[in-house]
Amino acid sequence: MCDCSDLLSGSRTSRLYTQLVEKGQAYHANAVPSYPGEKHPNALVLFGQPSSGVSLQTLDKAFQKETQGLIHIGPSAKEMARIKKVGQC
């Protein structure tokens, strides 16, 4: 089953990697579904480490921008093709 974490993280072509890591806002950025375990199956945890000189508030806003984009615009055809190719959906 496909979930938002597949679209947000998991590869170098994912949303968080291309928009936050490659652009120098974070050293790493990830999304983990169902944290902790299956206790909260609809929870999604986003975490990352800001790059030097980047505040937590700036990184938080960048995370919000990416998640809101996914919510309001949805995944692109390229993103869907990527996760279907690796069998995550």
C-alpha positions in Angstrom: 0.0 0.0 0.0 1.2 3.5 -0.9 1.3 6.1 1.8 2.6 9.7 2.1 6.0 8.6 3.5 6.7 6.9 0.2 6.2 10.1 -1.6 8.1 12.3 0.9 11.2 10.2 1.6 12.9 7.0 0.8 15.1 7.9 -2.1 17.2 10.6 -3.6 14.3 11.6 -5.9 11.8 12.0 -3.1 10.3 15.3 -2.2 12.1 15.9 1.0 15.5 14.9 -0.4 15.2 17.1 -3.5 13.6 20.1 -1.8 15.4 20.1 1.5 18.7 18.1 1.4 19.8 19.0 -2.2 18.9 22.7 -1.6 21.0 22.8 1.5 18.3 23.3 4.1 18.8 19.9 5.8 21.5 17.3 6.2 18.8 14.7 6.1 15.0 14.7 6.1 12.7 11.7 6.4 9.1 10.6 6.9 8.1 7.5 9.0 4.6 6.1 8.9 2.8 4.6 11.9 5.1 5.8 14.6 5.5 4.1 17.1 4.8 0.8 15.5 1.1 0.2 14.8 -0.1 2.0 18.0 -1.1 5.1 15.9 -1.5 3.7 12.3 -2.5 7.1 10.8 0.4 9.0 12.3 3.3 10.3 10.2 6.5 11.5 11.8 8.7 13.9 9.9 12.2 14.6 11.0 15.4 16.1 9.8 18.5 17.9 10.8 18.9 21.4 9.7 22.1 22.3 7.8 24.6 24.7 9.4 23.1 28.2 9.5 19.5 27.0 9.0 17.1 27.5 12.0 14.7 24.9 13.2 11.9 27.3 12.3 13.1 27.6 8.7 13.3 23.8 8.4 9.8 23.4 10.0 8.4 25.8 7.4 10.1 23.8 4.6 8.5 20.6 5.9 5.2 22.3 6.1 5.5 23.6 2.5 6.2 20.1 1.2 3.4 18.4 3.1 0.9 21.1 2.3 1.9 20.8 -1.4 1.2 17.0 -1.2 -2.1 17.6 0.5 -3.4 20.3 -1.8 -1.8 19.6 -5.1 -1.2 15.8 -4.8 1.7 13.8 -6.2 3.0 14.5 -9.6 2.9 11.9 -12.4 6.7 11.5 -12.0 6.4 10.8 -8.3 3.7 8.2 -8.8 5.8 6.5 -11.5 8.8 6.4 -9.2 7.0 4.7 -6.4 5.1 2.3 -8.7 8.4 1.3 -10.3 9.9 0.2 -7.0 6.7 -1.6 -6.0 5.7 0.6 -3.1 2.1 1.0 -4.4 
